[in-house]
Each structure stands twice: as C-alpha cells, then as structure tokens.
C-alpha cells in the first residue's frame, strides 16, 4: 500500500508523542510544513509524521547551540549534574511509555525495549556523576620557575547522529556525555525512528535543561547532517551507523578538522572450543545472534565451532532457534520484524548465496509466514569462507556456522575482516583465554558470556569499526580538549 492508513500510538502521557523538531527550547515545524512519515515495521501502517527540517533549520539549531554554549559551559559542574539527574528521573518515571513508543516505531520486542530504556537512563545517571570529576592536573615542571597545569575544557557545539536500532540509548550515550562535559548538542535521530528522541527531548525540557542546550533536528540525513559537517562552529561529530556512511562523514568533516567519534559496523565472530560448556555456549550464542532480531552491531555474524563439538552444537543451536517466537513487538516475542525492505532483501540474498556455495539450512531460510518484514530465524551450517555472509554484516536473524580444526585457524578466520568491534569466545582453558583475548583483533572480547555493554565501559571498535570510545570516562573525554597552561611566577 503506497499510503497506509495511520495507526494510533496510545501512551499514558500523550505529550511524549511529539511530531515537531526541538530547537532552541521550541517545537518547530519543517519549512512549508515539510514532514516525513513514520511507519510501524510490524504492520506497515503509518504511525504519524515528523517535521522535516532543511539545511536552514539545521543551521538554526547550531545558532541556538552556539548561543547557549557559554552559559552551559560556565555552569558549575554540580549544576549540570543536577539537571542530568533530573532528566534521568524523568526517563525512569516514563519508562513504560518510552518503551511502548519505541516498540511501535522500531519493532523490537517490548521486554527488549524496556531494557533499552533502562540502558539509556543508565548513561544519563552515569554522566551526572562524571560531570563533577574533570579536574585540573598538575605536571611536574621541566623548566625552572615554571608551574604547569592541564585543563579539560568542553570542545564546543557537538553534532550527534544516531541510528534506528537503539533510538534511545544511542542518543543518551552521546548526549549525556557531551552535556556533562559542558558542550551543547545538535542531534539528528534516524528518520525511521524519530519519536523516541523527541520524547527524550520533551523529558529533558521538563527536567529543566536550558533552551539551546539540547536540540533534536528531524528530517532527511543529507539535508540536516551535511551542513553540520561543513560548519566550523560544530567542533565534534559523533556517529553510530554503517561503516560506509562513516567513511562518507569522515571525508565531509575533513575540511573543518572536527573531532570524530564513530561507532561503525561489526562482524562479530563466536569461537566455540571443544572444551566449552556446550549448553552455555549454545544459549549465549543464541543471545549474541538474535537480540534485537539480529539488528545489532554486536550481533554474532560468524559462529566457528571446533570440529569435535560441531555436530552437537549445530543440532542444539538449530533446535533453540526453531523454538524462538516471532511476532509484533507489543506481543513481546523473541524476534520482531526487520526495519525495512532492504534488510529483508539482505537476509534473502545472504541465505541464497550461502546455499548456492554449499551451506545447509538447519532452520528457517525463508520469509516468515507472518509476511511483511518478518523473516524466520535461520541457521546455516557448513558455510564456506567465500560466502557473502562471512564477509558482510547480515544485520538480521540469520546465523552462519562453520567448523574449525585448531586454535590458529580459528583466530585467523575470526580476524580476517575489516571490522573489529566485538568477538565472543567460549572455552574452559584459562591459558587459551589469555592467548586469544590478546590475539583477537577486536576492541571488546566477551569470554563465556554475551552481555558486555553498560555505562561504565568504553564502547567502540578497532579497524573500520570506528574511532574513539563511548561510555566510561573516555566517552566524556571525547568531547573535551586539553589546555596546557605554563606560568612563570617572576
């Protein structure tokens, strides 16, 4: 249907369902009423529209952030911390509405959406504490009669570009760190999932954030983000998304030499050795593959299993996959819909390519009977290294499994990628754990578990999986500059 009928979003507090951009403390429409439709991926029905700001609107947001910067940066850190704590309280108080809003526009299962709201709130709480901690650092002088200090100062106006798969957490992870550092923010949420970001702006306003400190600019990315990459007043840009778009933004920012933080693509390997706990390895690999319906940069894309355990692992993993429940996110299934037709086509292409090269389908392998954007959770065994799925992100519920014979082979195959975000390792041998956590060329290594993320850890990638880190104290430091002061007392 070209113009699907609108579907109603029902919240306890309908003021959280915003349709206008948030700029300089005001809710603003697009030029001449320009808007972008937002649809529910589970039904294809239109949920509503959001304002589509153009380049002029993007510039207006930078104007506002620049005006607000001196006042925000000049506040006592304790004052910034108090406002972040108030924002955190507002998020938790509206957890259920925020989760339901996310399910409708993003499609993820309701329990996962609730978990994301908690995750998003955690960053705000964490950086409320970190806001008070940047200190002047003394340096032992190498010059006579000179005193030396290092100051940490906010970089200025920062631009944030957030993805559709974690529409709340990726905004707070970036924005809370920048705000704690004393920066002001212009943010562009994905046009596919803008409502979550706008709801967070509504709650930030309720919490008392001053006008111009946090601006949410909705619209088409080329119209909004390109002007920011070229604007010298924007001193840093933080982006989460594909490596291809990251390369594009990297080039666009070169002319103004911005600080860049980029969390890009992933192609996570799972290495399962014969001494691993089989039941635990299967359970954790299912989590690593199918969380967020596989639409996660941390999702396991390649599962390598040592040959003595291979047949048993494939059998149990396939059985666990077939047991996964598929459905609309509000029914709280295990697997929700994919985000768009491109994602669905990618699953189909990767499966067809792998099968043509000799892979066996152990589960799924086709569109789900629900139709639309639902794809059956799929397991492919005996997948050869030249299959597309072993080189490219699938970003969906398709798991590729292959055997290996020794440790050196496993490491070489795991590292044979341009990506370096996360790797998963399952083994009971402490010496192997030590060797492989060193040898794997990934910024994060999860050993005998899946969940590794959270506000206190530095999240990011090696190689073409990104630049810089988000979360932890390092995430705040990305939005600060070091100023060196050398004083002579004569």
C-alpha positions as CSV (number, residue, x, y, z in Angstrom):
1,X,0.0,0.0,0.0
2,X,1.5,3.3,-1.0
3,X,-0.2,5.4,1.6
4,X,-1.2,3.1,4.5
5,X,-3.8,4.3,6.9
6,X,-2.5,5.8,10.1
7,X,-2.1,3.6,13.2
8,X,-2.7,5.0,16.7
9,X,0.0,5.2,19.3
10,X,-1.5,5.0,22.8
11,X,0.5,6.3,25.8
12,X,-0.3,7.2,29.3
13,X,1.2,10.6,28.6
14,X,0.5,11.5,25.0
15,X,2.7,14.6,25.3
16,X,5.6,12.2,24.8
17,X,4.4,11.6,21.2
18,X,5.9,14.6,19.5
19,X,5.8,15.4,15.8
20,X,7.9,18.6,15.7
21,X,11.7,19.1,15.9
22,X,13.0,20.6,19.1
23,X,15.2,23.7,18.5
24,X,16.2,26.4,21.0
25,X,13.6,25.2,23.5
26,X,10.8,25.4,21.0
27,X,8.9,22.8,19.0
28,X,9.2,23.7,15.3
29,X,7.8,22.5,12.0
30,X,9.6,22.0,8.8
31,X,9.8,24.7,6.1
32,X,6.4,25.0,4.5
33,X,5.1,22.1,6.6
34,X,7.5,19.5,5.2
35,X,7.2,16.2,7.0
36,X,8.4,12.6,6.9
37,X,6.1,9.7,7.5
38,X,7.0,7.1,10.2
39,X,5.6,3.6,9.9
40,X,5.3,0.6,12.2
41,X,7.6,-2.1,10.8
42,X,5.3,-4.8,12.3
43,X,2.2,-3.7,10.4
44,X,3.4,-1.3,7.7
45,X,0.8,1.2,8.9
46,X,1.7,4.9,9.3
47,X,2.2,6.0,12.9
48,X,2.4,9.7,12.1
49,X,4.8,12.3,10.7
50,X,7.7,14.3,12.0
51,X,8.9,17.7,10.8
52,X,11.4,17.6,8.0
53,X,13.9,20.4,8.6
54,X,16.2,21.5,5.8
55,X,19.7,22.9,5.8
56,X,18.4,26.3,7.1
57,X,16.7,24.5,10.0
58,X,19.9,22.6,10.8
59,X,21.8,25.9,10.8
60,X,19.3,27.4,13.1
61,X,19.9,24.6,15.6
62,X,23.6,25.3,15.5
63,X,22.9,29.0,16.1
64,X,20.9,28.1,19.2
65,X,23.6,25.7,20.5
66,X,26.3,28.2,19.9
67,X,24.4,30.9,21.8
68,X,23.8,28.5,24.7
69,X,27.3,27.2,24.9
70,X,29.0,29.8,27.0
71,X,26.3,29.8,29.7
72,X,26.1,26.0,29.8
73,X,29.9,25.5,29.9
74,X,30.2,28.2,32.6
75,X,27.8,26.5,35.0
76,X,29.2,24.7,37.9
77,X,29.7,21.0,37.2
78,X,27.4,20.3,40.1
79,X,24.6,22.3,38.4
80,X,25.0,20.3,35.2
81,X,25.0,17.1,37.2
82,X,21.8,18.1,39.0
83,X,20.0,18.7,35.6
84,X,21.2,15.4,34.3
85,X,19.9,13.6,37.4
86,X,16.5,15.3,36.9
87,X,16.5,14.1,33.3
88,X,17.4,10.6,34.5
89,X,14.4,10.7,36.9
90,X,12.0,11.8,34.2
91,X,13.2,8.9,31.9
92,X,12.6,6.3,34.6
93,X,9.2,7.8,35.6
94,X,8.1,7.4,32.0
95,X,9.8,4.1,31.3
96,X,6.7,2.2,30.1
97,X,5.6,4.9,27.7
98,X,9.1,5.3,26.2
99,X,9.3,1.5,25.7
100,X,5.9,1.3,24.0
101,X,6.7,4.2,21.8
102,X,10.0,2.5,20.8
103,X,8.3,-0.8,20.0
104,X,5.8,0.9,17.7
105,X,8.4,2.8,15.6
106,X,11.3,0.3,15.8
107,X,9.6,-3.1,16.2
108,X,11.8,-4.7,18.9
109,X,10.1,-6.9,21.5
110,X,8.6,-5.0,24.4
111,X,10.9,-6.5,27.0
112,X,13.9,-5.5,24.9
113,X,12.5,-2.0,24.6
114,X,12.1,-1.8,28.4
115,X,15.7,-2.9,28.7
116,X,16.9,-0.3,26.3
117,X,15.1,2.5,28.3
118,X,17.0,1.3,31.5
119,X,20.2,1.2,29.4
120,X,19.5,4.7,28.1
121,X,18.8,6.0,31.6
122,X,21.9,4.5,32.9
123,X,24.1,6.7,30.7
124,X,22.4,9.8,32.0
125,X,22.9,8.7,35.6
126,X,26.5,7.8,35.0
127,X,27.4,11.1,33.3
128,X,25.6,13.0,36.0
129,X,28.3,11.7,38.3
130,X,31.1,12.1,35.9
131,X,30.2,15.7,35.2
132,X,31.7,16.6,38.6
133,X,35.0,14.8,38.1
134,X,37.1,16.5,35.3
135,X,40.0,18.0,37.4
136,X,43.0,20.2,36.7
137,X,46.0,18.1,36.6
138,X,49.5,19.3,37.7
139,X,52.5,18.4,35.6
140,X,56.0,18.1,37.1
141,X,57.9,21.0,35.5
142,X,60.9,20.5,33.4
143,X,61.6,24.3,33.3
144,X,62.9,26.4,36.2
145,X,60.5,28.7,38.0
146,X,57.6,27.4,35.9
147,X,54.3,25.9,37.0
148,X,52.4,23.7,34.6
149,X,48.7,22.6,34.5
150,X,46.5,20.7,32.2
151,X,42.8,21.8,31.9
152,X,40.0,19.8,30.5
153,X,37.6,22.1,28.6
154,X,34.4,21.4,26.6
155,X,35.1,21.3,22.9
156,X,32.0,23.4,22.0
157,X,28.9,22.6,19.9
158,X,28.8,18.9,19.1
159,X,26.7,17.1,16.5
160,X,25.2,13.7,17.2
161,X,23.9,11.3,14.6
162,X,22.0,8.3,16.0
163,X,20.7,5.1,14.4
164,X,17.3,3.4,14.3
165,X,18.2,0.1,16.1
166,X,18.8,1.7,19.5
167,X,16.9,5.0,19.2
168,X,17.0,6.0,22.9
169,X,20.3,4.5,24.2
170,X,22.4,5.8,21.4
171,X,21.1,9.3,22.0
172,X,21.7,9.3,25.7
173,X,25.1,7.6,25.5
174,X,26.3,10.5,23.3
175,X,24.2,13.4,24.6
176,X,24.7,12.8,28.3
177,X,28.5,12.6,27.9
178,X,28.6,15.8,25.8
179,X,26.3,17.7,28.2
180,X,28.3,16.5,31.2
181,X,31.4,17.8,29.6
182,X,29.9,21.3,29.1
183,X,29.1,21.0,25.4
184,X,25.8,21.9,23.7
185,X,24.2,19.5,21.3
186,X,22.6,19.3,17.9
187,X,21.3,15.8,17.3
188,X,19.8,14.0,14.3
189,X,17.8,10.8,15.0
190,X,17.2,8.4,12.2
191,X,14.2,9.4,10.1
192,X,12.8,5.9,10.7
193,X,12.7,6.2,14.5
194,X,12.5,9.8,15.5
195,X,9.7,9.6,18.1
196,X,12.0,8.2,20.8
197,X,14.5,11.0,20.5
198,X,11.7,13.6,20.6
199,X,10.2,12.1,23.7
200,X,13.6,12.3,25.4
201,X,13.8,16.0,24.4
202,X,10.3,16.5,26.0
203,X,11.6,14.9,29.2
204,X,14.9,17.0,29.1
205,X,12.8,20.1,28.9
206,X,10.7,19.0,31.9
207,X,13.9,18.4,33.7
208,X,14.9,22.0,33.2
209,X,17.6,21.9,30.6
210,X,18.0,25.4,29.2
211,X,16.9,26.3,25.7
212,X,19.5,25.6,23.1
213,X,21.5,23.1,25.1
214,X,19.9,20.0,23.6
215,X,18.4,20.3,20.1
216,X,16.7,17.5,18.2
217,X,16.6,18.1,14.4
218,X,14.4,15.7,12.5
219,X,14.4,15.3,8.7
220,X,16.4,13.6,5.9
221,X,20.0,13.0,6.9
222,X,21.6,14.6,3.9
223,X,19.6,17.8,4.5
224,X,20.5,18.0,8.2
225,X,23.8,16.4,8.7
226,X,25.8,17.6,5.7
227,X,25.6,21.3,6.8
228,X,26.9,20.3,10.2
229,X,29.9,18.5,8.8
230,X,30.8,21.7,6.9
231,X,30.0,24.2,9.7
232,X,33.2,25.2,11.6
233,X,31.1,26.0,14.7
234,X,30.4,22.3,15.1
235,X,33.6,21.2,16.7
236,X,32.9,17.4,17.1
237,X,30.7,14.9,15.5
238,X,29.6,11.5,17.0
239,X,28.0,9.0,14.7
240,X,26.7,5.5,15.1
241,X,25.9,3.6,11.9
242,X,27.3,1.7,9.0
243,X,31.0,1.8,8.0
244,X,30.0,3.1,4.6
245,X,28.2,6.2,5.9
246,X,31.0,6.6,8.5
247,X,33.6,6.9,5.7
248,X,31.4,9.5,4.0
249,X,31.1,11.6,7.1
250,X,34.8,11.2,7.8
251,X,35.5,12.8,4.4
252,X,32.9,15.5,4.8
253,X,34.4,16.6,8.2
254,X,37.9,16.8,6.9
255,X,37.5,20.4,5.8
256,X,36.8,21.6,9.3
257,X,39.0,19.1,11.1
258,X,36.4,18.1,13.7
259,X,36.9,15.7,16.5
260,X,35.2,12.4,15.4
261,X,33.7,9.6,17.4
262,X,32.4,6.8,15.2
263,X,30.8,3.5,16.2
264,X,30.5,1.7,12.9
265,X,29.8,-1.7,11.6
266,X,30.6,-5.0,13.2
267,X,31.1,-8.6,12.0
268,X,31.4,-10.4,15.3
269,X,32.8,-13.9,15.4
270,X,31.9,-16.5,18.0
271,X,34.6,-19.1,18.7
272,X,33.5,-22.2,20.5
273,X,36.2,-24.7,21.5
274,X,35.6,-28.4,22.2
275,X,36.2,-27.8,26.0
276,X,33.4,-25.3,26.3
277,X,30.2,-25.9,28.2
278,X,28.0,-26.8,25.3
279,X,24.7,-25.8,26.8
280,X,26.0,-22.5,27.9
281,X,27.8,-21.8,24.6
282,X,24.5,-22.5,22.7
283,X,22.4,-20.3,25.0
284,X,24.9,-17.5,24.8
285,X,25.3,-17.8,21.0
286,X,21.6,-17.5,20.6
287,X,21.6,-14.3,22.6
288,X,24.5,-13.0,20.7
289,X,22.9,-13.7,17.3
290,X,19.2,-12.9,17.8
291,X,19.0,-9.9,20.2
292,X,17.2,-7.0,18.5
293,X,16.2,-9.6,15.8
294,X,19.9,-9.6,14.8
295,X,19.8,-5.9,14.0
296,X,22.7,-5.0,16.3
297,X,26.3,-4.1,15.5
298,X,27.3,-6.5,18.3
299,X,25.3,-9.4,16.7
300,X,27.2,-12.6,16.1
301,X,27.6,-12.9,12.3
302,X,30.0,-15.9,12.1
303,X,30.0,-18.8,14.5
304,X,33.1,-21.0,14.4
305,X,32.9,-24.3,16.3
306,X,35.8,-26.7,16.9
307,X,35.1,-29.9,15.0
308,X,34.7,-32.4,17.9
309,X,31.8,-30.2,19.2
310,X,30.5,-29.1,15.8
311,X,27.7,-31.6,15.1
312,X,26.2,-31.4,18.6
313,X,26.4,-27.6,18.7
314,X,24.7,-27.3,15.3
315,X,21.9,-29.6,16.4
316,X,21.2,-27.8,19.7
317,X,21.6,-24.3,18.2
318,X,19.2,-25.1,15.4
319,X,16.7,-26.5,17.9
320,X,16.9,-23.4,20.1
321,X,16.5,-21.2,17.0
322,X,13.4,-23.1,15.8
323,X,11.9,-22.5,19.3
324,X,12.1,-18.7,19.0
325,X,8.8,-16.9,18.9
326,X,8.3,-14.4,16.1
327,X,5.7,-11.6,16.1
328,X,4.9,-7.9,16.6
329,X,7.0,-6.3,19.3
330,X,3.9,-5.5,21.5
331,X,3.3,-9.2,21.9
332,X,6.8,-9.5,23.4
333,X,8.1,-12.2,21.1
334,X,11.8,-13.3,20.8
335,X,12.1,-11.9,17.3
336,X,10.3,-8.9,15.9
337,X,10.1,-7.5,12.3
338,X,13.1,-6.2,10.4
339,X,13.3,-2.4,10.0
340,X,12.7,-2.1,6.2
341,X,12.6,-3.9,2.9
342,X,16.4,-3.5,2.4
343,X,17.0,-5.5,5.5
344,X,14.6,-8.3,4.3
345,X,16.3,-8.4,0.9
346,X,19.7,-8.7,2.6
347,X,18.6,-11.8,4.6
348,X,17.3,-13.4,1.4
349,X,20.4,-12.6,-0.6
350,X,22.8,-13.9,2.1
351,X,20.9,-17.2,2.6
352,X,20.6,-17.8,-1.2
353,X,24.3,-17.1,-1.7
354,X,25.4,-19.4,1.2
355,X,23.2,-22.2,0.0
356,X,24.5,-21.9,-3.6
357,X,28.0,-22.3,-2.2
358,X,27.2,-25.5,-0.3
359,X,25.7,-24.4,3.1
360,X,23.0,-26.4,4.7
361,X,19.8,-24.8,6.1
362,X,19.1,-26.2,9.6
363,X,16.3,-23.8,10.5
364,X,14.3,-21.1,8.7
365,X,15.9,-19.9,5.5
366,X,12.8,-18.1,4.2
367,X,10.4,-15.2,4.9
368,X,8.2,-15.9,7.9
369,X,4.5,-16.8,7.4
370,X,3.5,-13.6,9.1
371,X,4.7,-11.9,5.9
372,X,5.7,-8.2,5.7
373,X,9.1,-7.5,7.3
374,X,9.2,-10.8,9.3
375,X,12.0,-13.2,8.5
376,X,12.2,-16.7,10.0
377,X,15.2,-17.1,12.4
378,X,17.6,-19.0,10.3
379,X,20.6,-21.3,10.9
380,X,23.1,-22.2,8.1
381,X,25.7,-24.9,8.7
382,X,28.9,-25.7,6.7
383,X,29.1,-22.1,5.5
384,X,32.2,-21.6,3.4
385,X,34.5,-18.6,3.9
386,X,33.8,-17.2,0.5
387,X,30.1,-16.8,1.2
388,X,28.9,-13.2,1.4
389,X,27.6,-13.7,5.0
390,X,31.1,-14.5,6.1
391,X,32.3,-11.1,4.9
392,X,29.4,-8.7,5.3
393,X,27.1,-7.7,8.1
394,X,23.8,-9.5,7.8
395,X,22.0,-7.3,10.4
396,X,19.2,-9.8,10.8
397,X,18.2,-13.2,12.2
398,X,20.5,-15.4,10.1
399,X,23.3,-17.3,11.8
400,X,26.2,-18.8,9.8
401,X,28.1,-21.7,11.4
402,X,31.3,-23.4,10.2
403,X,33.8,-25.9,11.8
404,X,37.5,-25.3,12.5
405,X,40.3,-27.7,13.5
406,X,42.8,-25.7,15.6
407,X,43.3,-22.5,17.5
408,X,45.5,-20.8,14.9
409,X,42.9,-21.4,12.2
410,X,40.1,-20.1,14.4
411,X,42.0,-16.9,15.2
412,X,43.0,-16.3,11.6
413,X,39.4,-16.7,10.3
414,X,38.0,-14.5,13.1
415,X,40.5,-11.7,12.3
416,X,40.0,-11.9,8.5
417,X,37.7,-8.9,8.4
418,X,37.9,-5.1,8.1
419,X,35.8,-4.9,11.3
420,X,37.0,-5.1,14.8
421,X,34.1,-4.3,17.2
422,X,33.4,-7.4,19.4
423,X,34.4,-11.1,19.5
424,X,32.8,-13.9,21.6
425,X,35.0,-16.7,23.0
426,X,33.8,-19.9,24.7
427,X,36.4,-22.1,26.3
428,X,37.3,-23.5,29.7
429,X,41.0,-23.2,29.2
430,X,42.4,-20.1,31.1
431,X,45.6,-20.2,29.0
432,X,43.6,-20.2,25.8
433,X,41.5,-17.3,27.2
434,X,44.7,-15.3,27.8
435,X,46.2,-16.1,24.3
436,X,43.0,-15.4,22.4
437,X,42.0,-12.2,24.2
438,X,45.4,-10.9,23.1
439,X,45.3,-12.4,19.6
440,X,41.7,-11.4,18.6
441,X,41.8,-8.0,16.8
442,X,38.6,-6.7,18.3
443,X,38.2,-3.8,20.8
444,X,35.9,-5.9,23.0
445,X,36.1,-9.6,23.8
446,X,33.3,-11.4,25.7
447,X,34.5,-14.6,27.3
448,X,31.9,-17.3,28.1
449,X,29.1,-14.7,28.0
450,X,27.3,-12.3,25.7
451,X,26.4,-9.1,27.5
452,X,29.3,-6.7,27.9
453,X,27.9,-3.3,27.5
454,X,27.0,-0.6,30.0
455,X,27.7,2.9,31.0
456,X,31.0,2.3,32.8
457,X,32.7,0.6,29.9
458,X,34.5,2.2,26.9
459,X,32.4,1.0,23.9
460,X,34.0,1.2,20.4
461,X,35.9,-0.6,17.7
462,X,39.2,-1.2,16.1
463,X,40.0,-1.1,12.4
464,X,37.0,0.0,10.3
465,X,34.6,-0.5,13.2
466,X,35.2,3.0,14.4
467,X,37.1,5.8,16.1
468,X,37.2,6.7,19.7
469,X,35.1,5.3,22.5
470,X,31.6,5.9,24.1
471,X,30.7,5.3,27.7
472,X,33.1,5.4,30.6
473,X,35.2,8.4,31.4
474,X,36.7,8.1,27.9
475,X,33.3,8.8,26.4
476,X,33.2,12.2,28.1
477,X,36.8,13.0,27.3
478,X,35.9,12.6,23.6
479,X,34.0,15.9,23.9
480,X,36.8,17.8,25.8
481,X,40.0,19.4,24.8
482,X,43.2,19.5,26.9
483,X,44.5,23.0,27.5
484,X,48.1,23.3,28.7
485,X,49.0,26.3,30.9
486,X,52.6,27.2,31.7
487,X,53.1,30.0,34.3
488,X,56.2,31.9,35.2
489,X,56.0,33.5,38.7
490,X,58.7,36.1,38.0
